[in-house]
Structure formats: C-alpha cells, structure tokens
Amino acid sequence: MNRTQFYTTHWQERLGNMENIWHKFIQPCVIFLAFVTNLLPLFIFRRPRFNCISIGFYLKVLCCQNLLFLTVVYLPSWIATISNLDDIENLTDVGCRIYKFVCSVFQYTGPWIVVAMTVDRYIAIWHPASAPDRTTVFMAKIATAIIYVAMVWLSVHVMWFSNLEKQGCFTDISLLEVRIWSYISAFANGCLPLVVLLCFSGMITTGVIVKGTAHTSNTGRPSADLTYSVLILAVLYVLFVTPVTIIGYIYMFLTPDRIQSDKYAFFIHLFDHVSFGHQLLTFFVLLFCSRSFREESKEIFLQLKKNLCGPRTNDSSVKLLRRNSTCIVEIENGREIATAVV
C-alpha cells in the first residue's frame, strides 16, 4: 500500500467510526435535548412580559424555526440512517427537489433571525429616540417575513436544478447559472450573516459599556437583561457556525480532485455536527443570562406545582402546616384536608 492509499484509508476509517458513534449514541440525545430546549421557551414566551416586546417575538420565531428544522429535515434523516432506509431526497425526483429546497431555507434562516435580534438591540441602545417605533412587535413581524422571503428566493434555484441520480440527489453545478446562484447563496447564507453578527455584536458591546442596556419604552416591563442574552447568543452562533462555513468554502473553491478528499470529508462532517449545537443555545443562554426569563420560569413551575396540589380553599383558616421535599399538607380546624406530591 502506497502513502496515498494509506492516507485515504486512514481518513475513511476515522470518518466511519465518527459517523457510527454519532448516529447511534450522540445524535438521538442531541435531538431529544433540542426538542426540549426549544419547546420549553415557547411556553414561557407566551407570558405577557414577552408578548409585548420585539425580542420576545424573535425568540419565539427562532425556537419555532429550530423545531421545524428538527421535525422536517433532521429527524427524518436520522431515522433513515439508523433504519438503513433511503432518505426522503432519494425516493423520488420530486422529493429530491423539494427536500433540497426545504433544507436550504430552514438551515439558513436561523442565523438571520439572530441578526434581526442584534439589529433590534443595536437600535434600542444607540438610537433610543427612534427605538419606540422601530423595535416593536409589528416591525419584528415585518423583518421576519422579509427574512423568509429572502431565504426562499435564494434557495429556489436548488429546487429547479436538483435531480435524482443513481448516486443520490445532486444539483447540476455544470450549468453556469447554477454556479452563479450557488456563489451568491453561499455568500448571503454563510459569510454575510456571520460578518453582520460580529459587527453588531461589537457595537452592542460598546453601547452596553458606554450607555447601558435599553428598556422597553412602550411598556412597563424591562427588556434590559434580554440585551445581554441576545449578545451572547450572537457570539455563540458565530463560534458554532464559522468552522463549517470555512470548510464549506474550501469545498466550493478547491479543484475537483481535492474536493473528493476523505480528509476534507471528515472535517466537514465533524464541523457540521458541531454547528448543530446552535439549535440548543436559546434556552440555556436565556436561563443563565436573563433574570426575567428565570422569573417567568419559576412562576410557571410554581403554577404547575399548585395545579398538581389541586384547588386551594379560600377559607382564611386554612394554613400551610408543613412542607418538605415530597408533599404539602394543609390543615383546617385541626383536620388534614389536602396532601399532594410536589
């Protein structure tokens, strides 16, 4: 075996081992955790404190976007891999086109939602006079609609020029118009949002140091702590997505013989798995950085605990007798009337 053959076999073996461990052990845990960490914030964002501010709307959209990606794209792909079945994209030519289009839209919308949030916080900090008109829920809805329309427009070429072949579902890059659209889409979906996030994150950081955080002007509910959450979320997005973006550009611009290199295949799979971590960020960032989010979470938990205990009487003579880690016992006129697990 010559050096080139050994080099190829080495990276093929490493790639196979990594994918086997990922699909069997890590991926199911990540999928479950992603569903939980995106569903929980949706219950909290329905509270009045978050319904009246633009950041609350953006965060709801981001969680819904992540759930759609998991349900439509990521989960079916994992099921097909584990079950040794064909992916949706490899069943029919129509399925190939639609799947490629949906993947492209859902994969690149999330970073632009985070960009919209950072722009919202930049306006709130640096332009407080115009913030009441620009950082409203209505403006957030318009910005979200524009993002989805733009992602559809940038991804539609994938649907028109994808075909199901014997090797799988591929886009015909031999056409000049396809290569042009691929370069434009790669720049708009990959490089541009990262650059914008870095720029606005820097300006928000400077604004927080110089001016302090901004409060919601049209309501009595503060959104100052959400500014920190958005800032950290933007920075983490850049850290998670930058490696796979760089390796993707290497794949795009290398010569065809090196594009097939198993070494690059290994790294693009590795960084692609790492980039999925941004699907888990929202809940943990809010939990550690947002006091209002923690307060609402605690309030919901207490309400659920109260519901588990059953209805409480309005009689003023009912008092809490004792509380421990397992139960609550109430007494009325010397008689126990309720016992519930908490």
BAVO-173808 format. One record per residue (C-alpha): x, y, z; residue in one letter. Coordinates in pm, 1 decimal, always signed. Layout:
! residues N
+----------+----------+----------+---------+
!       px !       py !       pz ! residuo !
+----------+----------+----------+---------+
!        X !        Y !        Z !       A !
...
+----------+----------+----------+---------+
This chain:
! residues 342
+----------+----------+----------+---------+
!       px !       py !       pz ! residuo !
+----------+----------+----------+---------+
!     +0.0 !     +0.0 !     +0.0 !       M !
!   +146.9 !   +334.1 !   -102.8 !       N !
!   +133.9 !   +652.2 !   +103.5 !       R !
!   -168.7 !   +796.5 !    -79.5 !       T !
!   -373.8 !   +480.7 !    -30.6 !       Q !
!   -284.3 !   +468.3 !   +339.2 !       F !
!   -375.3 !   +837.8 !   +374.4 !       Y !
!   -715.5 !   +780.5 !   +214.2 !       T !
!   -790.6 !   +463.8 !   +411.4 !       T !
!   -691.6 !   +632.0 !   +739.4 !       H !
!   -937.9 !   +918.1 !   +695.9 !       W !
!  -1209.6 !   +685.3 !   +563.9 !       Q !
!  -1176.7 !   +474.0 !   +877.0 !       E !
!  -1187.8 !   +777.4 !  +1105.8 !       R !
!  -1491.7 !   +913.8 !   +925.4 !       L !
!  -1672.4 !   +580.5 !   +950.2 !       G !
!  -1603.1 !   +547.3 !  +1322.9 !       N !
!  -1711.2 !   +903.4 !  +1394.0 !       M !
!  -2036.7 !   +868.4 !  +1199.6 !       E !
!  -2115.7 !   +535.7 !  +1366.0 !       N !
!  -2074.2 !   +680.1 !  +1717.2 !       I !
!  -2260.8 !   +996.8 !  +1624.2 !       W !
!  -2568.3 !   +827.1 !  +1473.8 !       H !
!  -2602.9 !   +554.8 !  +1737.6 !       K !
!  -2526.7 !   +735.3 !  +2062.4 !       F !
!  -2486.7 !  +1111.3 !  +2035.6 !       I !
!  -2742.4 !  +1216.0 !  +1775.2 !       Q !
!  -3056.2 !  +1074.3 !  +1944.7 !       P !
!  -2961.1 !  +1250.1 !  +2270.3 !       C !
!  -2896.2 !  +1574.6 !  +2085.7 !       V !
!  -3229.4 !  +1552.9 !  +1901.0 !       I !
!  -3422.7 !  +1491.9 !  +2222.9 !       F !
!  -3241.4 !  +1774.2 !  +2401.1 !       L !
!  -3301.5 !  +2008.4 !  +2106.6 !       A !
!  -3675.3 !  +1940.9 !  +2112.1 !       F !
!  -3692.9 !  +2002.1 !  +2487.8 !       V !
!  -3479.9 !  +2317.9 !  +2486.2 !       T !
!  -3685.4 !  +2472.0 !  +2204.8 !       N !
!  -4027.7 !  +2370.8 !  +2334.8 !       L !
!  -3977.5 !  +2498.4 !  +2690.3 !       L !
!  -3907.1 !  +2861.3 !  +2592.2 !       P !
!  -4223.7 !  +2870.5 !  +2379.2 !       L !
!  -4438.6 !  +2820.1 !  +2691.3 !       F !
!  -4252.6 !  +3098.2 !  +2867.9 !       I !
!  -4262.0 !  +3340.1 !  +2573.6 !       F !
!  -4640.8 !  +3324.8 !  +2577.8 !       R !
!  -4638.2 !  +3521.1 !  +2902.5 !       R !
!  -4743.3 !  +3890.2 !  +2885.6 !       P !
!  -4393.2 !  +4007.7 !  +2975.3 !       R !
!  -4252.3 !  +3870.9 !  +2648.7 !       F !
!  -4555.8 !  +3908.6 !  +2422.1 !       N !
!  -4530.5 !  +4286.6 !  +2417.2 !       C !
!  -4163.5 !  +4319.8 !  +2315.8 !       I !
!  -3993.9 !  +4254.1 !  +1983.1 !       S !
!  -3720.4 !  +4032.3 !  +2131.4 !       I !
!  -3986.4 !  +3801.8 !  +2272.5 !       G !
!  -4133.0 !  +3761.1 !  +1924.5 !       F !
!  -3792.2 !  +3697.3 !  +1766.7 !       Y !
!  -3710.8 !  +3432.7 !  +2026.4 !       L !
!  -4041.1 !  +3256.2 !  +1963.0 !       K !
!  -3971.9 !  +3256.9 !  +1589.5 !       V !
!  -3620.7 !  +3123.1 !  +1646.7 !       L !
!  -3748.6 !  +2833.6 !  +1859.3 !       C !
!  -4022.0 !  +2752.8 !  +1606.2 !       C !
!  -3764.7 !  +2766.4 !  +1326.9 !       Q !
!  -3542.0 !  +2521.2 !  +1513.0 !       N !
!  -3834.8 !  +2286.6 !  +1575.8 !       L !
!  -3934.2 !  +2294.2 !  +1208.5 !       L !
!  -3579.0 !  +2210.7 !  +1105.3 !       F !
!  -3568.7 !  +1922.5 !  +1352.8 !       L !
!  -3906.3 !  +1782.6 !  +1251.8 !       T !
!  -3888.0 !  +1820.2 !   +875.0 !       V !
!  -3518.3 !  +1776.3 !   +799.8 !       V !
!  -3300.3 !  +1646.2 !  +1081.6 !       Y !
!  -3518.3 !  +1381.1 !  +1248.0 !       L !
!  -3626.7 !  +1206.3 !   +923.2 !       P !
!  -3264.8 !  +1195.8 !   +807.7 !       S !
!  -3154.9 !  +1031.0 !  +1132.8 !       W !
!  -3440.7 !   +776.4 !  +1119.9 !       I !
!  -3346.2 !   +685.3 !   +762.6 !       A !
!  -2980.5 !   +643.3 !   +859.4 !       T !
!  -3049.9 !   +426.0 !  +1163.2 !       I !
!  -3306.7 !   +213.1 !   +977.3 !       S !
!  -3087.3 !   +173.1 !   +667.6 !       N !
!  -3359.7 !   +329.1 !   +455.7 !       L !
!  -3334.7 !   +575.6 !   +170.4 !       D !
!  -3353.4 !   +942.0 !   +262.3 !       D !
!  -3658.3 !  +1137.7 !   +151.8 !       I !
!  -3445.3 !  +1311.6 !   -108.4 !       E !
!  -3352.2 !   +976.7 !   -267.1 !       N !
!  -3703.4 !   +833.9 !   -308.6 !       L !
!  -3838.8 !  +1036.7 !   -599.1 !       T !
!  -3718.0 !  +1316.6 !   -822.7 !       D !
!  -3987.1 !  +1548.8 !   -684.5 !       V !
!  -3888.2 !  +1460.6 !   -328.9 !       G !
!  -3525.4 !  +1532.9 !   -417.3 !       C !
!  -3610.3 !  +1884.1 !   -538.2 !       R !
!  -3843.9 !  +1972.3 !   -251.0 !       I !
!  -3613.0 !  +1831.4 !    +16.6 !       Y !
!  -3313.1 !  +2026.5 !   -110.6 !       K !
!  -3520.5 !  +2344.8 !   -117.8 !       F !
!  -3666.3 !  +2298.6 !   +231.9 !       V !
!  -3324.2 !  +2210.0 !   +376.5 !       C !
!  -3172.0 !  +2523.6 !   +230.0 !       S !
!  -3447.6 !  +2750.7 !   +365.4 !       V !
!  -3458.4 !  +2603.6 !   +716.9 !       F !
!  -3083.1 !  +2569.8 !   +751.1 !       Q !
!  -3001.1 !  +2935.2 !   +687.6 !       Y !
!  -3299.6 !  +3118.0 !   +834.6 !       T !
!  -3191.3 !  +3078.9 !  +1198.6 !       G !
!  -2872.8 !  +3290.0 !  +1175.4 !       P !
!  -3064.4 !  +3571.4 !  +1006.1 !       W !
!  -3324.2 !  +3569.3 !  +1285.2 !       I !
!  -3037.0 !  +3619.5 !  +1528.3 !       V !
!  -2910.0 !  +3900.7 !  +1304.5 !       V !
!  -3252.4 !  +4067.6 !  +1325.6 !       A !
!  -3239.8 !  +4044.2 !  +1705.6 !       M !
!  -2895.3 !  +4202.7 !  +1721.0 !       T !
!  -3008.1 !  +4486.4 !  +1495.2 !       V !
!  -3310.7 !  +4536.5 !  +1721.2 !       D !
!  -3086.4 !  +4565.2 !  +2029.4 !       R !
!  -2844.6 !  +4794.7 !  +1843.5 !       Y !
!  -3129.3 !  +5034.5 !  +1765.3 !       I !
!  -3258.5 !  +5018.0 !  +2123.7 !       A !
!  -2915.9 !  +5111.0 !  +2264.2 !       I !
!  -2774.5 !  +5355.3 !  +2010.5 !       W !
!  -3096.8 !  +5517.8 !  +1882.4 !       H !
!  -3328.6 !  +5536.8 !  +2184.6 !       P !
!  -3528.7 !  +5825.8 !  +2034.3 !       A !
!  -3645.5 !  +5618.9 !  +1737.0 !       S !
!  -3647.6 !  +5282.9 !  +1918.7 !       A !
!  -4016.4 !  +5302.8 !  +2022.9 !       P !
!  -4116.3 !  +5300.0 !  +1655.6 !       D !
!  -3852.6 !  +5057.8 !  +1524.3 !       R !
!  -3832.1 !  +4792.4 !  +1794.9 !       T !
!  -4197.7 !  +4693.6 !  +1810.6 !       T !
!  -4356.0 !  +4354.0 !  +1762.9 !       V !
!  -4508.2 !  +4475.5 !  +1436.1 !       F !
!  -4165.5 !  +4568.8 !  +1297.5 !       M !
!  -4030.1 !  +4233.7 !  +1416.8 !       A !
!  -4302.2 !  +4055.6 !  +1218.4 !       K !
!  -4214.7 !  +4254.0 !   +906.5 !       I !
!  -3843.4 !  +4175.7 !   +947.7 !       A !
!  -3918.3 !  +3804.3 !   +992.4 !       T !
!  -4137.0 !  +3798.8 !   +680.9 !       A !
!  -3860.3 !  +3966.4 !   +479.5 !       I !
!  -3607.3 !  +3708.9 !   +602.3 !       I !
!  -3823.2 !  +3413.9 !   +497.1 !       Y !
!  -3899.5 !  +3566.3 !   +156.9 !       V !
!  -3527.8 !  +3629.0 !   +101.1 !       A !
!  -3435.8 !  +3272.4 !   +202.1 !       M !
!  -3696.8 !  +3130.2 !    -35.9 !       V !
!  -3566.5 !  +3349.4 !   -318.7 !       W !
!  -3204.1 !  +3248.4 !   -253.4 !       L !
!  -3293.0 !  +2877.4 !   -233.6 !       S !
!  -3538.5 !  +2836.0 !   -518.5 !       V !
!  -3262.3 !  +2757.2 !   -770.0 !       H !
!  -3183.0 !  +2441.0 !   -571.4 !       V !
!  -3532.8 !  +2309.9 !   -639.2 !       M !
!  -3518.9 !  +2381.9 !  -1011.7 !       W !
!  -3174.1 !  +2237.9 !  -1078.4 !       F !
!  -3161.9 !  +1934.2 !   -847.9 !       S !
!  -3203.4 !  +1585.5 !   -994.5 !       N !
!  -3222.8 !  +1233.9 !   -857.3 !       L !
!  -2937.3 !  +1023.5 !   -992.8 !       E !
!  -2804.9 !   +678.7 !   -912.8 !       K !
!  -2559.7 !   +820.7 !   -660.1 !       Q !
!  -2827.1 !  +1030.7 !   -489.8 !       G !
!  -2985.1 !  +1375.2 !   -508.2 !       C !
!  -2746.9 !  +1634.5 !   -654.7 !       F !
!  -2755.7 !  +1981.8 !   -801.6 !       T !
!  -2620.7 !  +2015.8 !  -1153.8 !       D !
!  -2326.4 !  +2251.7 !  -1096.9 !       I !
!  -2213.0 !  +2221.7 !  -1459.5 !       S !
!  -2465.2 !  +2494.4 !  -1552.4 !       L !
!  -2327.2 !  +2848.2 !  -1532.3 !       L !
!  -2644.0 !  +2994.6 !  -1378.6 !       E !
!  -2639.2 !  +2728.9 !  -1106.8 !       V !
!  -2277.9 !  +2809.9 !  -1016.0 !       R !
!  -2357.8 !  +3182.5 !  -1003.7 !       I !
!  -2660.5 !  +3128.0 !   -779.2 !       W !
!  -2460.1 !  +2886.9 !   -563.0 !       S !
!  -2192.1 !  +3150.8 !   -503.3 !       Y !
!  -2448.8 !  +3420.0 !   -428.1 !       I !
!  -2642.3 !  +3190.6 !   -194.3 !       S !
!  -2323.9 !  +3073.8 !    -17.9 !       A !
!  -2218.4 !  +3433.6 !    +46.1 !       F !
!  -2563.3 !  +3551.4 !   +161.2 !       A !
!  -2634.6 !  +3248.1 !   +378.2 !       N !
!  -2288.4 !  +3170.0 !   +507.3 !       G !
!  -2040.0 !  +3455.9 !   +521.5 !       C !
!  -2265.2 !  +3762.7 !   +533.4 !       L !
!  -2468.6 !  +3682.1 !   +848.3 !       P !
!  -2150.8 !  +3596.8 !  +1039.5 !       L !
!  -1987.6 !  +3925.6 !   +943.0 !       V !
!  -2303.2 !  +4120.8 !  +1033.2 !       V !
!  -2331.1 !  +3941.4 !  +1367.5 !       L !
!  -1970.0 !  +4021.7 !  +1451.8 !       L !
!  -2011.6 !  +4390.1 !  +1361.5 !       C !
!  -2335.6 !  +4442.5 !  +1552.0 !       F !
!  -2214.1 !  +4237.5 !  +1848.4 !       S !
!  -1917.6 !  +4469.8 !  +1875.9 !       G !
!  -2139.2 !  +4777.8 !  +1858.0 !       M !
!  -2382.9 !  +4637.3 !  +2114.4 !       I !
!  -2095.5 !  +4555.5 !  +2349.9 !       T !
!  -1963.2 !  +4908.9 !  +2313.3 !       T !
!  -2311.4 !  +5050.7 !  +2367.1 !       G !
!  -2367.6 !  +4845.4 !  +2680.6 !       V !
!  -2038.4 !  +4969.6 !  +2825.2 !       I !
!  -2095.1 !  +5334.0 !  +2727.6 !       V !
!  -2471.2 !  +5376.1 !  +2759.0 !       K !
!  -2600.3 !  +5074.1 !  +2946.4 !       G !
!  -2879.0 !  +4840.6 !  +2838.1 !       T !
!  -3206.8 !  +4960.4 !  +2692.1 !       A !
!  -3552.2 !  +4919.7 !  +2842.7 !       H !
!  -3878.1 !  +4864.8 !  +2664.3 !       T !
!  -4021.1 !  +5209.8 !  +2608.6 !       S !
!  -4380.5 !  +5131.2 !  +2526.3 !       N !
!  -4449.9 !  +4905.3 !  +2825.3 !       T !
!  -4363.3 !  +4889.5 !  +3189.9 !       G !
!  -4176.6 !  +4563.9 !  +3150.7 !       R !
!  -3797.3 !  +4579.2 !  +3119.3 !       P !
!  -3607.5 !  +4403.1 !  +2842.5 !       S !
!  -3260.2 !  +4506.0 !  +2958.3 !       A !
!  -3143.4 !  +4157.3 !  +3052.9 !       D !
!  -3257.9 !  +4023.7 !  +2716.0 !       L !
!  -2998.2 !  +4251.1 !  +2554.6 !       T !
!  -2723.2 !  +4050.5 !  +2724.0 !       Y !
!  -2890.1 !  +3727.1 !  +2613.0 !       S !
!  -2906.7 !  +3838.1 !  +2250.2 !       V !
!  -2543.3 !  +3948.7 !  +2258.4 !       L !
!  -2419.6 !  +3615.6 !  +2395.6 !       I !
!  -2647.3 !  +3423.8 !  +2158.0 !       L !
!  -2499.3 !  +3611.7 !  +1860.2 !       A !
!  -2140.8 !  +3543.7 !  +1969.7 !       V !
!  -2210.1 !  +3174.0 !  +2024.6 !       L !
!  -2378.5 !  +3148.7 !  +1685.0 !       Y !
!  -2062.3 !  +3281.8 !  +1524.8 !       V !
!  -1844.3 !  +3035.2 !  +1717.4 !       L !
!  -2059.6 !  +2734.6 !  +1625.9 !       F !
!  -2123.6 !  +2815.7 !  +1259.9 !       V !
!  -1790.6 !  +2966.2 !  +1146.6 !       T !
!  -1591.6 !  +2637.2 !  +1121.5 !       P !
!  -1841.5 !  +2461.5 !   +893.8 !       V !
!  -1875.1 !  +2779.5 !   +685.3 !       T !
!  -1500.0 !  +2796.9 !   +629.2 !       I !
!  -1471.5 !  +2429.6 !   +538.2 !       I !
!  -1771.9 !  +2471.2 !   +307.9 !       G !
!  -1593.9 !  +2746.6 !   +117.1 !       Y !
!  -1287.2 !  +2524.1 !    +90.1 !       I !
!  -1505.9 !  +2253.1 !    -62.8 !       Y !
!  -1659.0 !  +2503.0 !   -302.4 !       M !
!  -1338.9 !  +2655.6 !   -437.2 !       F !
!  -1092.9 !  +2365.7 !   -434.4 !       L !
!  -1010.6 !  +2175.6 !   -751.7 !       T !
!  -1236.6 !  +1872.7 !   -818.7 !       P !
!   -970.2 !  +1615.8 !   -735.2 !       D !
!   -920.7 !  +1759.4 !   -386.6 !       R !
!  -1293.4 !  +1808.2 !   -327.6 !       I !
!  -1322.9 !  +1430.0 !   -308.2 !       Q !
!  -1050.4 !  +1409.6 !    -42.6 !       S !
!  -1152.6 !  +1195.4 !   +253.4 !       D !
!   -967.1 !  +1429.0 !   +485.8 !       K !
!  -1192.6 !  +1719.7 !   +393.1 !       Y !
!  -1495.8 !  +1490.0 !   +409.4 !       A !
!  -1404.7 !  +1402.4 !   +767.4 !       F !
!  -1369.7 !  +1765.4 !   +875.4 !       F !
!  -1685.5 !  +1885.3 !   +703.5 !       I !
!  -1885.0 !  +1610.7 !   +878.2 !       H !
!  -1720.9 !  +1695.5 !  +1210.8 !       L !
!  -1787.0 !  +2069.8 !  +1187.3 !       F !
!  -2138.5 !  +2008.6 !  +1058.6 !       D !
!  -2215.3 !  +1812.0 !  +1375.3 !       H !
!  -2061.2 !  +2087.3 !  +1587.2 !       V !
!  -2266.3 !  +2355.8 !  +1412.5 !       S !
!  -2586.7 !  +2177.2 !  +1513.8 !       F !
!  -2512.0 !  +2288.4 !  +1867.5 !       G !
!  -2665.1 !  +2627.9 !  +1793.6 !       H !
!  -3005.3 !  +2457.8 !  +1799.0 !       Q !
!  -2958.3 !  +2408.7 !  +2175.2 !       L !
!  -2836.9 !  +2757.4 !  +2261.2 !       L !
!  -3152.6 !  +2961.6 !  +2315.8 !       T !
!  -3283.7 !  +2800.2 !  +2632.0 !       F !
!  -2950.3 !  +2779.3 !  +2813.3 !       F !
!  -2844.1 !  +3132.9 !  +2720.8 !       V !
!  -3174.4 !  +3273.6 !  +2847.4 !       L !
!  -3163.9 !  +3059.9 !  +3160.4 !       L !
!  -2818.7 !  +3184.7 !  +3261.3 !       F !
!  -2832.8 !  +3541.5 !  +3130.5 !       C !
!  -3194.2 !  +3660.9 !  +3160.7 !       S !
!  -3338.4 !  +3733.7 !  +3503.0 !       R !
!  -3685.6 !  +3794.5 !  +3360.0 !       S !
!  -3674.4 !  +3454.7 !  +3186.5 !       F !
!  -3581.6 !  +3284.1 !  +3513.4 !       R !
!  -3858.9 !  +3467.9 !  +3698.3 !       E !
!  -4118.7 !  +3359.7 !  +3443.6 !       E !
!  -3985.2 !  +3003.4 !  +3450.1 !       S !
!  -4013.9 !  +2995.4 !  +3828.2 !       K !
!  -4365.3 !  +3137.2 !  +3811.2 !       E !
!  -4475.2 !  +2871.0 !  +3564.2 !       I !
!  -4316.8 !  +2599.6 !  +3777.6 !       F !
!  -4499.6 !  +2722.0 !  +4086.4 !       L !
!  -4825.1 !  +2733.5 !  +3893.1 !       Q !
!  -4777.6 !  +2375.8 !  +3775.0 !       L !
!  -4698.8 !  +2269.4 !  +4129.2 !       K !
!  -5012.4 !  +2441.6 !  +4251.2 !       K !
!  -5219.4 !  +2261.4 !  +3987.7 !       N !
!  -5074.7 !  +1928.0 !  +4096.7 !       L !
!  -5178.4 !  +2004.3 !  +4453.2 !       C !
!  -5540.0 !  +2052.3 !  +4348.9 !       G !
!  -5767.4 !  +2350.8 !  +4412.3 !       P !
!  -5697.8 !  +2556.5 !  +4723.3 !       R !
!  -5974.6 !  +2668.5 !  +4951.3 !       T !
!  -6048.7 !  +3037.1 !  +5003.5 !       N !
!  -6113.1 !  +2989.2 !  +5377.1 !       D !
!  -5874.8 !  +3209.5 !  +5573.3 !       S !
!  -5842.5 !  +2941.5 !  +5841.8 !       S !
!  -5658.2 !  +2713.3 !  +5600.3 !       V !
!  -5283.6 !  +2737.0 !  +5665.8 !       K !
!  -4977.8 !  +2562.0 !  +5545.0 !       L !
!  -4882.7 !  +2313.7 !  +5813.9 !       L !
!  -4562.1 !  +2166.6 !  +5683.7 !       R !
!  -4362.3 !  +2145.3 !  +5362.8 !       R !
!  -4085.0 !  +1910.0 !  +5274.2 !       N !
!  -3930.8 !  +1765.3 !  +4959.1 !       S !
!  -4219.1 !  +1526.0 !  +4892.9 !       T !
!  -4551.1 !  +1672.2 !  +4999.2 !       C !
!  -4759.7 !  +1964.6 !  +5115.5 !       I !
!  -5012.2 !  +1905.4 !  +5395.8 !       V !
!  -5277.1 !  +2164.6 !  +5479.2 !       E !
!  -5494.9 !  +2172.9 !  +5789.3 !       I !
!  -5834.2 !  +2323.0 !  +5858.8 !       E !
!  -5977.9 !  +2324.6 !  +6211.3 !       N !
!  -5726.7 !  +2063.2 !  +6321.9 !       G !
!  -5801.2 !  +1827.5 !  +6029.7 !       R !
!  -5578.4 !  +1746.9 !  +5728.6 !       E !
!  -5760.5 !  +1832.9 !  +5405.9 !       I !
!  -5500.5 !  +1805.1 !  +5126.6 !       A !
!  -5184.9 !  +1611.6 !  +5060.4 !       T !
!  -5003.7 !  +1638.8 !  +4726.7 !       A !
!  -4672.0 !  +1541.8 !  +4577.8 !       V !
!  -4463.5 !  +1843.2 !  +4469.5 !       V !
+----------+----------+----------+---------+
